[in-house]
Amino acid sequence: MSRIPRGKRRFVISGALVAVLLAGVAWWWIGRPAPAPEPLSVSCEDAPLPEQESDGPGPAVPSAPRAVVGQPVPAAVQPMRYLDHVPLSQRHQDRAQGYQLDHEAARVSYLRGYGEVDGVEWTRTLHSGPLAVGATIRELPGSADLLQVVGEPQNQDADLLVAAVDAGGGFHLSCVVTGLPSSDEPVPATFTPDGGVLLVPNVDEQGEEWVEAHATDGGEHLWSAPAVAVAADDRRVFLATGPSTLSAREPRSGEVVWERDVATGFDDSPGPSPTADTWELSVVDGDLYAYRRGGLRLVALDTRDGELAWELVSGNRDSYRVRITQLDDDHRVLVEMGDDLAVRGPSSRDTRWLHRGLEGTQVVDVLAPVGEPALIAIRPDEQHLTLVTDRGERLTDLALPSDDYLVAVADTMVYALHRDDRTVAGFDFERPEPVWTVPVVADGEVGIAGIQSIDGGFRVNLRNGTYIPFHGE
């Protein structure tokens, strides 16, 4: 066998080392994380917001609407002004009040929405030009006193408007963002509960999503971090990154307080693994609820240190729906994950299961009156209705004649609206047969949109923008 001369051996070995080094450099270059994107331009007006004490939005209604026990009587058809957001405390009032967002004028108004042609309580203009139709208004997560408006200005002087409005209309904070890149499903923009920091999405050169923090008292860029979802409470900003990482940061410095890797799928589980790193985050009284869409596991982490406080593992991959509903001021929450329903009290760490693994289960109504057990209406299938309390007490089980029923709940009764027959039947909690049945008399060409319980009766909403109130005699 021929031998390679010593000089040539050195050359071959050196060439191999160079090749290995070049391959390593190439691997590092390709695999290295992309640098943070250039910060967006942010400017804010009327900042900062006044200091306020907030323990999170109180979802409870003052009291459950009183049922109409005797034969209900319809009143005259009433005009219904469309409201973009109705506070929970107003949703069961005969003449509910709420908020209307005028896209053309970029204006928020608080007004009476039912049976009134005027009745505007206050109006605040948020921007100098119109907003695109997709603009939204909702309660700012973590604040009982602020509403948040997010929309795209139509006059192209900015890419995004994010505004916070005092529920009483006394002040507002408006921030405009420019330089925002397009994204299929960007991280939602939001404020911290005190309004001091604006959290907005950005995208790096590799198309990965980031979150930027900007001070609202000048628009200064504070920090950036990779994230596909964001939530905040009055002390921390919480981020979800990639398939399994959750972290907490200081709102203004961006300093990492804790970071945890959370398993969201399991190799031996049926069905495909999640295909996208899309998370749902919500904070309730010291617990961060986190769910990666398409996964099997919902976790609740202690917001102080990131330790696991609770988890729910589902065996059903057919439903990716997760919803967290705060039931009362004691921060009890209703957890809906696929076909599993539970009520959990964060402070006492107790969990009460309402249903486990019932295919097709749907929560159709929740009443959480102050100082009383919450009433939860569940449809385990299309033709049955079960009413339970948040303590697990089963109040009634109803068999509905068909699946074309819409239901609403009062303090002692369930109202069932049959859209085809155009009738409403009233069931009390003690018997399976209706106590009374009344027709919905309206123009036959006008469709029925829904039914809602109100104090002392109910309201049938029609598709032409009117409604019929029913009360006792």
N, C-alpha and C positions, 0 to 999 in steps of 0.2 A: 504494500500500500504506500502510495507516495505521500511525502510529508510536506507541509507548508513551511517555507523558509521562515526563520524567526522574525525578520523585518516585516514580512507580509502578515504574519500572525498578529503583530501589534496593530497593523493597519485594520485588519478584519475586526479585532476586538474593539478598537477605538470606534470604528464605524458602527458596530452594533450598539455600543454605549450611547453614541450620538442619536441613533435611531430610537432607542428606548427613551432617552431624555426628550426628544422631539415629540414622541407619542404621548409622554406624560404631560408635557406642556399643552399639547393639543387637547388632551382629555380635560385638563384643568380649565383651559380657555373655553371649551364648549360647555362644560358643566358648571362653570362659576355662576353665581347669582348675578342677575343684571343689576346695575346701579339704580338707585332710587331715581324716579323720573323728576324732571325739572318741576319745582313747585308751581302750583297754579297761582293766578292772581286773584286775590280776594279783597273786597272792600265792603265795609259795613257802615250803616247809618243808625243813629240813635242808640249807640252801644255805650257802656254795657247795660244790661237789664238791672233793675233794682234788686237788691238782695231779698231773698224770700226763703221761708222755711217750707220744705216740701218733703213729705214722706211717701211720695209716689201717688199716682192717681187713685182715688177711692172709687172702686167700681160699683159699690153698693147703691141701690136706689133707696130713697128715704123710707119707703114702705111698699109692700107688695100691693098692686092695684086691687081694690075691693071688687069682688065678683058681683054680677047681677044675678040674684037667685030667682026672682020672679020672672014672668014672661017679659023679655026686653021689648022696648018700643023704639022704632027707628025715628030719628029726627030728619030734618031736611038735608038734602045733599049739600055738602060744603066744598068750597074751593080749597085745594091743597097746594100751597106754595112749596116748591122743592127746596129742601135744605141739604147742604152738602155734608153737614156733621151735626148730629143731635147728641148732647150730653146724656149719659145714662140716667141722670136724675130727671130728665125731661121726657124720656121715651115712652112713658106710660101715662102722660098727662093728656087730657082731652085737647088742649091747645098748647102743644109742645113748642118750646122755643129752641132755636139753634142757630147755626152759622151758615151763611151763604157766601160762596166765593164767586165774584164777578170776574171772569177771565179777561174780558175786554178792558175793564177799568183797573185790573190788578188790585181789587178791593175786597176786603172782608167785612161783612155786616152781620150783626146779631139781631135777630128778629123773631117775631111770632110767625110760625109757619102754617098753622091750620085755621081756616075760617077767618083769615085776616087779609085785607088788601094793602095794609100799610103796617104800622107797628114796628118800624125799625128803631132799635134801641141805640145802636152806635155803628159807626163805619170808620174803617181805617184803610187808607191807600198805602200799598206796599211797594209799588214800583212806578216808574214814570211812563211805562208803556204796557201794552197788553201781554197776557200770558197765553201760552199754547193751551189747547183744550185739555191736555193730560195733567194739568196742575192739580194737586191734591191738598186737602186740609184734614188734619187729624190732631188728636191730643199728643203733645210732646211726651214720649216715653219717660217716665220717672218724675214728671211734674204734674201736679194737680191743677196748676193755674195757667198753663201756657198751651197755646195751640201752635202747630207747625204747618207752614205752607211751603211746598216744594213745587217748582214749575220752571218751564223754559220760556224766557222772554222772547216775544215774536219780533222785536225790533232789532235783534242781532247785536245789541250792544253788550251782551253777556251770554254765557252758555247756560247758566243756572241761577235761579233765585231761590234762596232759602231764608224764610222769615219766621219769626216767633212773635205771637200776638198774645197779650194779656187777655185772659178770659173776660175781664171787665172792660176791655177796650181802652184802658188808660195809657198804654204805651205799646210800642212794637220795636222789633229789631229786624232789619232787612240786610242781608248779605248777598252780593252778586259775585259769581265765580266766572272767570274767563280762562280760556285755554284748556277746557275740559275735553279730553279725547272721547271718541265714541266707543261704546262697549255694549255687547249683547245684553248683559244683565249686570249693570254696575252696582257697586255697594251703595245702598241708599245714603244720601246725605242727611245729617242730623246734628243737633246741638247737644252738648252736655246739659243736664237738667237745670243748671244755673244760668245757662245762656252764655257762659264765658268762653267756650271753645266750640268752633265749628269743625265738624268732621266731614270731609268730602272725599269722593273716590278719585283715583288717578290710575294710569296704566303705564307700565315701563316699556322699553323698546322690544321686549320679548312678548308683549301682550299680557303680562301678569298683572293682577289687580293689586293696588295699594290703597291705603287710607292716609290722608293728610290731616293734620291738626293745625288750625289757624286761630289766633286770638281774635275775638270779635271786637275788641277795643282798638282796632287798627289794621286788622287783616294780616298781621305778621305770621309767617310760616313758623310753626313751633317744632314739628317733627313729622316724619313719614315712616310707615312700616308696611310690609306686605300683609294683606288681609283680604278675605273674600266675604266677611261679614263683620259688623260692628254693633256694639250696644254700650250703654253707659249708665252709671248711676251717679250719685252726688259725690263720689270719691274716686272712681276708677273708670277707665275706658277698657272694654273687653273686645278682643280680636279673635277671629278664627282664621287660621292659615293652613292651606293644604288639606290633606285628608284627615289629620288627627290632632293638630296643635291648637290649643286654646291658651290665651295669655291675658294678663291684666297689666295696664300701664297707668302711670300718673298722667292726668289730663294735660298738663301744661309742659312738663319736662319730657314726657314720653318714656321715662325710666321704667324698665320692666320690673314689676312687683313680684309676679310669679308666672310660670309657664308650665303647662301640663300636656302630655301626649295622651290622647283618649282614643281607645279602640272603638270604631263605629260599625265595623262589619266583621263577620266571622267566616272562616274558610269552609266550615261544614254546614253553613246555612243554605237553604234553598234559594234559587233565583240568582240573578246576576248581581255583581257588586256595584256600588254606586259608580256612576260614570263621570260625575262632575263634583268638584269640591264646592258645593253650595250648602251653606249653613243657615240655620235659623237660631237666633239668640234672643233671649229675653231675661230681664232681671226682675225678681220679686223678693223684696225684704231679705237681702243678704244671700240669695241663691241665684246663680247664673244657670239658666236652663239652656242646654245646647243640643241641637239635633242636626246631623248631617243628612241631607235629603237622600233618600234611597237606602239609608242604613237601617240597622235593626235596634240601635241603642239610643235612648234619650238619657242624658245625664244632667244632674244638678250639682254644681260645684259651689263650695263656700267662697263667696267673693273676697273674703279676707286673705285666704291662703291657697285657694285652688284645690283644696282637698275634696274628694268625692263625698257628697252629702246624701245622694240618692240616685238610683238608676232604674230604668224600665227597659227590659229587653223584650222585643216583640218577635213572634214567629211568623208574622204575616207580611210578606213583601208586596202584596197587591195594593196596599194603601200607604202612601207616603205622607199622609196628612198628619201634622202635629199642631196643636193649638193649646196655649196656656192662657187660662182665664182667671184673673184674680176675683175671688168671690166676696171678700169682706175686708174690713179694715184690720182684721187680725192676720191678713195675708195668707189665708187659705186659698189654694188654687185648684181649679179643675184642670186635669191633664187629659188631653185627648191625643192618643197616638194610634192611628189605624183603628182597630176595633177594641182597643183597651181604654177603659175610662177609670180614672182614679181621682180622689180628692186628697190633697196633701196639705198638712199644716207645717210650714217651714220652721216656725219657732219651736214647736214640740217634736218635729221630725216624725209625726205620725202619718200613716197612709191608710186610706180606706178605699177598697176597690168597689166600684159600682158595677162594672162589667169587665170580663176578661175574655178576649178572643171570640166575641160574637160577630160573625161576618155581617157587614152592612150596617152596623150600629151608627146612628147619627144623633148628635145633640141638636135639638131643634129650638129650644128656648131655655134661658136661664134667668131666674129672678133671685137677686141677692139683697133682700131688705135689711136695713140696719138693725142689728140686735136680734135677728131671727134666722132660723135655718134657711139656707138657700134652697130654692126649688129648681130641679133640673128635669126637663122633659126629654126623654130619650125614645127614639124610634129604632128598636132592634131590627125591624124589617118594615116593609112599606105599609103593612096593614095593622100594626100594633103600636101602641104608645104606652110607655112606662114613666111614671112620675115618681122621683125619689128626692130625698133631701141630701144635703152634703154630708150628713151624718150616716148615710146609708139606709135610712128608713124608707121603705117602699110604701107610697101613698095610694097608688092606684095603677091598674093595668087595664087598658082599653083595647077592644078589638074594633077597628074601623072597617066599615063595609067594603071599602075599596082603597086604592092607593092615591086617589085624587083628592086627598084632604090636606088642608093647611091648618095648623093648630096654633093657639096662643094660650098662655097660662095666667090665671089670676090667683088670689090668695086661697080660695077654696074650690075653684072650678077650672075645667079645661073647656075652651071653645074650639069646636071643630067645624071648619068651613069647607063645604063641598062645592067645588067650583062649577061642576057640570049642572048639578041640581040647583045651584044658587041658594043654598040654605045654610044656616048655622045652627048646630046642636050644642047644648050646654050639658056637660057631665060634671057632677060633683065627685068628690074623692071617695064616696062611700058606696056607689052603685055603678054597675056597668051600663045601665040604660040611660038615655038622655033625659034630663029633667024637663027640658023644653026644646022646641025647634021653631025657628022663625025663618021666613023667606027673606031674601035680599032683593028688594024691588028696585030695579034700575033698568035703564034702556038695555034691551037684550043684545044690542050690538056692542055694548061697552063691556070689555073684558074685566075680570076681577083680578086684581094684582096681589092681594094678601089680606091678612087679618092681624090685628094687634090689640092686646088688652089695654084698656084705659081705666082710670079709677071709676068704679061704679058701672062698668060696661065694657064695650069693645068697639072697634072701628074697622069697617070693611073698606079697604082702599081699592079704587077703580083705576083702570088704565088710562082714563082720559084726564087725569090730574085732579080728580075729586074724591071725596070719601063720604061714607054714610055712618054717622055715630049712632050707637044703640045704647040706651040706658033703661033702668028700671022704671016702672010706672010711678 
